[in-house]
Amino acid sequence: MRRAARLLLAALAIALAGPALAQAPIRVNVLALGSDGEPTSVPRGHRLYARIVAQLNEALSERRFRLYDETAVTASFVDPAGGRRTDAALVDIARAVSEPPLDVVMIFTIHASARRSSVTGLLQPQMRIAGRMLGVRDGRVLAAFSAGADQRLPGIPGGCDPDCLLERLGDQARPIVRELAGTLSVRLEDLVAPRPAPPAPAAAAECGAPATVMIELRGFEPAEIERLEPFFGAFRCYDRHRRMALPDGAGAIWYEARTTPERVAADVAQALGFLGLAAAPAQISDGTVAVVRNRTP
């Protein structure tokens, strides 16, 4: 009953809001691609690189942006030991990623070095993270960024070898990452238009662990998917969604929520009922909910 009430309220809100709600923008998905061709750059396979990406992901998530590391989403078709890559090649890599749908490529280099003090013998470390953001769809340069050049880091004992130096820099990197996250957030905010307030969240007891569900909408016309799309924000435990196209041309929704595929399938079925769109019962398999449109001859 409560699910039906939520969807009924959503239908009313959609009718009053018109097409603007259906076109409401969503947050930005960013793919982090490391560039390590310079002498002072940290290799992509080093632990310091992984720590920086993890800390940056944490900081951006607090600002409602999602950062994906290339090792997590490109491992099936990119050689991690590959050499230096051009911007065009990196944009091609991002375009080849089908899940998750990407908006921005962040190409960055971690520069790390140290100079020895002639007085104390201590190593004075320096770290700077610099790069640029490109739009995935058009390859356009969206912004350039740099962080860490003005931050003075604590000295390190002179006996620390290069690998030790990178490990110590990993311990000291968080202020630089926070500075970078703030800079990137300002740039990314320009890509996100204001969106309507989200529906009231479901009670915590109704929600489960965060999950991703791929909703395949086969046989639906684009206009029908546009009518259906705003309902996703009314589903219980909703986080966000992204509209996609499958390789065979069928429509799809990348849906993130603290829910289960079975619950999503039930919500989709009820939303289709509100809209008068007949469909076969959803087929659920491995996190995918496949819905096929029924059309009378």
C-alpha positions in Angstrom: 0.0 0.0 0.0 2.8 2.4 0.9 4.6 1.6 -2.4 1.4 2.4 -4.3 1.0 5.6 -2.5 4.5 6.7 -3.3 4.1 5.9 -6.9 0.7 7.7 -7.0 2.3 10.8 -5.5 5.2 10.5 -7.9 2.7 10.3 -10.8 0.9 13.4 -9.6 4.2 15.3 -9.2 5.3 14.3 -12.7 2.0 15.5 -14.1 2.3 18.9 -12.4 6.0 19.3 -13.1 5.8 18.4 -16.8 8.8 17.5 -18.9 11.3 19.4 -16.8 11.3 16.7 -14.1 11.9 13.9 -16.7 15.0 15.8 -17.8 16.4 16.4 -14.3 20.2 16.1 -14.3 22.0 13.7 -12.1 25.4 13.6 -10.5 28.6 13.1 -12.4 30.5 9.8 -12.9 34.2 10.4 -13.2 36.9 7.9 -14.5 40.3 8.5 -13.0 43.1 7.7 -15.5 46.7 8.0 -14.3 49.4 9.3 -16.5 52.9 8.2 -15.4 55.2 8.9 -18.4 57.2 11.6 -16.6 60.4 11.0 -14.6 59.0 12.3 -11.3 55.6 10.7 -11.7 54.4 7.9 -9.5 53.7 4.6 -11.4 50.1 3.6 -11.8 50.8 0.2 -10.2 52.4 1.7 -7.0 50.6 1.6 -3.6 50.9 5.4 -3.3 48.8 5.7 -6.5 46.1 3.4 -5.2 46.0 5.3 -1.8 45.6 8.6 -3.6 42.8 7.4 -5.7 41.0 5.8 -2.7 41.4 9.0 -0.7 40.2 11.1 -3.6 37.2 8.9 -4.1 36.3 9.2 -0.5 36.5 13.0 -0.6 34.5 13.4 -3.8 31.8 11.0 -2.6 31.2 13.4 0.3 30.4 16.0 -2.4 28.0 13.6 -4.2 30.3 12.7 -7.1 31.4 9.2 -8.0 35.0 8.4 -8.9 36.0 5.2 -10.6 39.6 3.9 -10.9 40.5 2.6 -14.3 41.7 -0.7 -12.8 38.2 -1.4 -11.6 36.3 -0.8 -14.9 38.9 -1.3 -17.7 40.7 -4.4 -16.6 39.0 -6.6 -19.2 40.4 -4.6 -22.2 43.3 -2.3 -21.0 46.8 -3.5 -20.4 47.8 -2.1 -16.9 51.4 -2.2 -17.9 50.9 -0.1 -21.1 53.0 2.9 -21.8 52.3 6.5 -22.1 48.9 7.4 -23.6 47.6 10.4 -25.5 44.4 12.3 -24.4 42.6 10.8 -27.5 43.5 7.3 -26.4 42.4 7.9 -22.8 39.0 9.3 -24.0 38.6 6.2 -26.2 39.2 4.1 -23.1 36.5 5.9 -21.3 34.0 5.6 -24.2 34.6 1.9 -24.3 33.3 1.5 -20.7 29.7 0.6 -20.8 29.1 0.1 -17.1 29.0 2.5 -15.3 28.1 5.2 -17.7 30.8 7.9 -17.6 30.6 11.7 -18.0 34.1 12.9 -17.3 37.7 11.6 -17.7 40.1 12.9 -15.1 43.7 12.5 -16.4 46.2 13.1 -13.6 49.8 12.7 -12.7 51.2 12.4 -9.2 54.6 14.1 -9.0 56.7 13.0 -6.0 60.3 14.1 -5.2 62.5 15.1 -2.3 65.5 17.3 -1.7 68.0 16.8 1.1 68.7 19.6 3.6 72.4 20.5 3.7 71.9 21.5 7.4 69.8 18.8 9.0 70.2 16.0 6.4 66.5 15.5 6.4 64.6 14.9 3.2 62.1 17.6 2.4 59.4 15.8 0.4 57.3 17.5 -2.3 54.1 16.1 -3.9 51.9 17.7 -6.5 48.9 16.2 -8.3 48.1 17.9 -11.6 46.0 17.1 -14.6 42.9 17.9 -16.6 39.3 16.8 -17.0 37.9 15.9 -20.4 34.3 15.3 -21.4 33.7 11.7 -22.5 31.1 12.5 -25.1 33.1 15.2 -27.0 36.6 15.0 -25.7 36.6 18.7 -24.8 38.9 19.9 -22.1 36.7 21.0 -19.2 39.3 22.2 -16.8 42.9 21.9 -15.7 43.9 21.5 -12.1 46.8 21.3 -9.7 47.1 20.8 -6.0 49.9 20.4 -3.4 52.5 22.8 -4.9 52.1 25.3 -1.9 51.9 22.7 0.9 54.9 22.1 3.0 55.2 18.5 4.2 57.0 17.2 7.3 60.7 16.2 6.8 61.7 12.6 6.4 64.8 10.9 7.8 67.7 11.0 5.4 68.1 7.2 5.3 64.6 6.7 3.6 65.0 5.1 0.2 62.7 6.0 -2.8 60.2 3.3 -2.0 60.2 4.4 1.7 59.7 8.0 0.5 56.6 7.1 -1.5 55.2 5.2 1.5 55.7 8.2 3.8 54.1 10.5 1.2 51.1 8.3 1.2 50.7 8.9 5.0 51.0 12.7 4.4 48.9 13.0 1.2 45.4 13.6 2.7 45.6 17.4 2.9 46.7 17.6 -0.7 43.9 15.2 -1.7 41.4 17.3 0.2 42.6 20.4 -1.6 42.3 18.6 -5.0 38.8 17.4 -4.2 37.7 20.9 -3.4 39.1 22.2 -6.7 37.6 19.3 -8.7 34.2 19.8 -7.0 34.0 23.4 -8.1 34.7 22.3 -11.7 32.2 19.4 -11.6 29.4 21.5 -10.1 29.4 23.5 -13.3 28.3 20.3 -15.1 25.4 19.7 -12.8 22.3 21.8 -13.0 20.0 22.1 -10.0 17.7 19.1 -9.5 14.4 18.9 -7.6 14.5 17.7 -4.0 14.6 13.9 -3.7 11.6 12.0 -2.3 11.4 11.4 1.4 13.7 8.5 2.2 12.3 5.2 3.3 12.7 4.1 6.9 16.2 2.7 7.5 14.7 -0.7 8.5 13.2 -1.0 5.0 16.5 -0.5 3.2 19.4 -2.9 2.8 23.0 -2.7 1.6 23.8 -0.4 -1.4 23.3 -2.3 -4.7 23.4 -1.7 -8.4 20.7 -3.1 -10.6 20.7 -3.0 -14.4 17.1 -2.5 -15.7 16.8 -3.6 -19.3 13.8 -2.1 -21.1 13.3 -4.1 -24.3 10.7 -3.1 -26.9 10.0 0.3 -25.3 9.9 3.4 -27.4 12.2 6.3 -26.2 9.1 8.4 -25.4 7.8 5.5 -23.2 11.1 5.3 -21.3 11.0 9.1 -20.8 7.5 8.7 -19.2 8.8 5.9 -17.0 12.1 7.4 -15.9 10.9 10.0 -13.3 9.2 7.2 -11.3 12.6 5.7 -10.4 13.1 8.5 -7.9 10.0 7.5 -6.1 11.1 3.9 -5.5 12.0 3.0 -2.0 15.6 3.3 -0.8 16.5 5.2 -4.1 20.0 6.6 -4.5 20.4 7.6 -8.1 20.0 6.3 -11.7 21.4 6.8 -15.1 19.7 6.2 -18.5 21.7 4.1 -20.9 21.5 2.3 -24.2 22.6 -1.4 -24.5 24.8 -2.6 -27.4 21.8 -4.0 -29.2 20.0 -0.6 -29.0 17.6 -1.5 -26.3 17.0 1.1 -23.5 18.3 0.5 -20.0 18.6 2.1 -16.6 21.7 1.9 -14.4 19.9 2.0 -11.0 21.6 2.4 -7.6 19.7 1.9 -4.4 19.7 0.1 -1.0 17.4 -2.5 -2.3 17.1 -5.9 -4.1 16.5 -6.7 -7.8 13.2 -8.4 -6.8 12.0 -5.2 -5.1 13.0 -3.1 -8.1 11.2 -5.4 -10.4 8.0 -5.0 -8.3 8.3 -1.3 -8.3 8.9 -1.1 -12.1 5.8 -3.3 -12.6 3.7 -1.0 -10.5 5.0 2.1 -12.3 4.2 0.5 -15.7 0.7 -0.2 -14.4 0.2 3.5 -13.5 1.3 4.5 -17.0 -0.8 1.9 -18.7 2.3 0.2 -20.4 1.8 -3.5 -20.7 4.9 -5.6 -20.2 5.7 -9.3 -19.5 6.8 -10.2 -15.9 10.4 -9.1 -15.3 13.1 -11.7 -15.7 15.7 -11.4 -12.8 19.3 -12.7 -13.2 22.6 -11.7 -11.7 21.6 -8.2 -10.7 19.7 -7.5 -14.0 16.0 -6.9 -14.3 14.8 -7.4 -17.8 11.4 -6.1 -18.8 9.9 -6.7 -22.2 7.1 -4.5 -23.6 3.9 -6.3 -24.6 2.1 -4.8 -27.6 -1.3 -5.9 -28.8 -1.4 -6.5 -32.6 
